[in-house]
Amino acid sequence: MAGEDRRVPGESPAHTFNPWRKFWHVTGCALIVFLFHLLKGVREPVAGPDLLMGVAWVETVAAFLMEAARFRSPKEEEAIERLPFVRWVLRGEERAHVNASTWLMLATALLATGYRFGLLGDAAVTGAVAVTALADPAASLVRHAVRGRFPEWTRTAGLAAFFVCAMAALAATGGMMGKPFAPWTLAAAALAGAWAESDLLRLAAWALAHLRRMPAPHPAVTGWLRRVYPDDNLYIPVVVGAVLGLIGGW
């Protein structure tokens, strides 16, 4: 156990490369961006920002309810995992934990809430999801390519790939929306996203490992803590969106 506590710098299972999973990841993020721009301009019967926030939270609650059903019933879990797209993209550790798509839904709900209350603009929301869609798979692909030949450079190469791809994604997003980000805003958001994808993810895994060993007031608390697995699909869009909102005013 003591040796496990010291594995903070190690490679996270979230960093393994699965082409089907990355395709699902990019497609899901593209769908989020499409629905965001489709609904944000709605005026009746509900204003666009309210509609976006409501839809995002309803979908998030539904996703967590599905997770709860999966955890409580082996038959439900087996039925869900038999679905082709789930079988292709599900990571091994996610069979006992909340899956990445559910965390992405929660991140979307938080971004939509920030947009509804004027904390984030449409460029920040779009940029945060674009970084999640493109920079995360780019970092994973580079790590996968480097790990076999230069294992000591795996983490550095992944961070660099994420940073460069995030900068490009944010620059393209700002340019296409007619709201270009300042260079320092691009750099800060890209750096924060790279930190969230690498260090924050590993630190969260380390903290949860300690938390799970602490006495819990109720068995259900311990059970749910064991189901929680830190995922960059939550951290990246929230951190990038927060930086764009706070520094760039977007």
KABEL-V22984 format. One record per helix or strand of 3 or more residues. SS is the DSSP state (alpha for helix, beta for strand). FROM is the first residue (numbers start at 1). LEN is the number of residues. If there is no record, write none. Layout:
ss=SS from=FROM len=LEN
ss=SS from=FROM len=LEN
This chain:
ss=alpha from=2 len=4
ss=alpha from=7 len=3
ss=alpha from=13 len=3
ss=alpha from=19 len=21
ss=alpha from=48 len=25
ss=alpha from=74 len=9
ss=alpha from=84 len=6
ss=alpha from=92 len=5
ss=alpha from=100 len=17
ss=alpha from=122 len=26
ss=alpha from=151 len=26
ss=alpha from=183 len=31
ss=alpha from=219 len=9
ss=alpha from=232 len=17
